[in-house]
Amino acid sequence: MAAKKQTYEQAMKRLEEIVSRIDSNELDIDSLGVNLKEAQELIKFCRDKLYKADEEIKKMLDNNVSM
């Protein structure tokens, strides 16, 4: 899923699904590794999205203050 264009909400939903499956012991050892790798990619994606949003908000606020 990380390869196709996705939203923050879609990534969070998928991350929640993975966490739920891990918590409920639904995954065998082989699937666990694959799912953990996907979770790491989703976490990075979400972190990057949040960082970019934060930077954009700071720029907008700085522009409003300097007007």
C-alpha positions in Angstrom: 0.0 0.0 0.0 2.9 2.3 0.6 3.7 2.4 -3.1 0.4 3.9 -4.3 -0.8 7.4 -3.4 -2.6 7.4 -0.1 -3.9 9.9 2.4 -2.9 10.2 6.0 -6.2 8.8 7.1 -5.8 5.7 4.9 -2.3 5.1 6.3 -3.5 5.5 9.9 -6.4 3.1 9.2 -4.1 0.5 7.8 -1.7 1.0 10.7 -4.5 0.5 13.2 -5.5 -2.7 11.3 -1.9 -4.1 11.6 -1.7 -3.2 15.3 -5.1 -4.9 16.0 -3.9 -8.1 14.2 -0.7 -8.1 16.2 -2.5 -7.5 19.5 -5.0 -10.3 18.8 -2.2 -12.8 17.8 -3.7 -13.2 14.3 -0.3 -13.2 12.6 2.0 -16.1 12.2 5.8 -15.5 12.4 6.2 -15.0 8.7 3.3 -12.5 8.4 4.5 -10.7 11.4 7.7 -9.6 9.8 6.0 -8.4 6.6 3.4 -6.5 8.7 6.0 -4.9 10.9 7.9 -3.7 7.9 4.7 -2.2 6.4 3.9 -0.6 9.8 7.3 1.0 9.8 6.8 2.4 6.3 3.3 3.7 7.3 4.7 5.4 10.5 7.4 7.2 8.4 4.7 8.2 5.9 2.5 9.6 8.6 5.4 11.3 10.4 6.4 13.0 7.2 2.9 14.2 6.5 2.6 15.6 9.9 5.9 17.4 9.7 5.0 18.9 6.3 1.6 20.1 7.6 3.3 21.6 10.7 5.8 23.5 8.5 3.0 24.8 6.3 1.0 26.0 9.3 4.1 27.7 10.8 4.7 29.5 7.5 1.1 30.7 7.3 1.2 31.9 10.9 4.5 33.7 10.3 3.1 35.4 7.2 0.1 36.6 9.1 2.2 38.0 12.0 4.5 39.9 9.6 1.6 41.6 7.8 
